[in-house]
Amino acid sequence: MLLLKVVIAQKPREIALQILHRHTGGDFVETLLDSALARIQFSSADRRLCQELLYGVIRWQATLDWIITSRTEDRTQKPLLQNLLRLGLYQIFWLDRIPNHAAVYETVELAKQHGFHSQAGFVNALLRGCLREFDPLSQTLAALKKTQPALGYSHPEWLVTRWLSRWGNDKTAQLMEWNNTPPSTFARVNTLKADPGKLLAQWRDENVEYDFVRRDWLEENLVFLLKSHPPLARLPSFQQGLFYVQDPGTLLAVAEFAPQPGESVLDLCAAPGGKLSHIAQCMRNEGEIVAHDVAPERLKLVEENCARLGITCVRTALPSTLISQPATAFDRVLLDAPCSNTGVMRRRVNLRWRIRPEEIERLRFAQLELLRTAASLVKPGGTLVYSTCSLEPEENRELIKQFLGEHTGFKAEHERELLPFVDAVDGAYVARLRRQ
């Protein structure tokens, strides 16, 4: 019986360890976790623990590795053993609710289960040594945030250097703190199927705790913060298409887009369909929205979301279809461009370790090409909105400035940047342009 309890207690840690060991820099770790949890009947508490361990270790990887290096005289560990040590140290220094003795014991047991019997003593000694020096080590970690912020907040040095030059120490620290905080879940009511009152009444029956969200670019009672809830995909209100999960920051682009019923609209990079579905909602499902993306599987996501939300005014188009579209065909064109995603780093857990400096320049080139394509499809007098979830000026203001220098037939009407440490939402940039 005791053995069974130990195995059950290990499960969230075991799953987290397996994913840490499997995932590579190019993997979306969120997808790996969702796939793993779909196969396991975990309690809500175990699901939360597994996610917390996995995401926490990835976020704090650089700081955890610094602790390990300082305790092992810079000796390289086998990858699985390194992940075991990261897992144990994360529980000790970042998770108050797990007793330290349990963190040590369970990490040592995991080491044995994975064939590290001869290293079990080493794992035990390193973790217990850190426990004995918990207070001075904690003070050192706090000091690193001032002296070596990239290491203290576990972010890439090159990215922190960029941010420091733009915002200075305090705001950059606030941004990194934001990135290391688990993201909130927000839901936008789908007014094509329900008014806010109906949705909130059903949520109360479904044990969903919520709060109201107010921002100057949002309609009243459009977006709600979900404070606690059962798994969303199992909620009848989700299955019935009464809401869409979406950060408030993503809706700034639609507010600037200002679509009207009966118009012809193009969403050039539509998948998975969050902004597009809100556009359809603003248009009251009247008119035509062309949802364009580069691959059939991406457009399938759009179609699935539209079906769930009851949207009928959307047709999908691959690049080959778009080429045959008449020039200047649309009243409004939205380009939510592929970008570095530095404004949503807290949601994309391993993004900070995937992104490289040269990626920004590569993306800028692709974004400019997409913007030129988008511009060619706007009617005279029509609106072109460009948006990203990047914080980098090369992908935002500087790009728009270059585009306007090349395209004198377009005029900038408005631009706005959302910063997590100012607006308390995901980072975003939006520019609204009009064709003369």
Order of alpha helices (4+ residues) and beta strands (2+ residues): alpha-alpha-alpha-alpha-alpha-alpha-alpha-alpha-alpha-alpha-beta-alpha-beta-beta-alpha-beta-alpha-beta-alpha-beta-alpha-beta-alpha-beta-alpha-alpha-beta-alpha-beta-alpha-beta
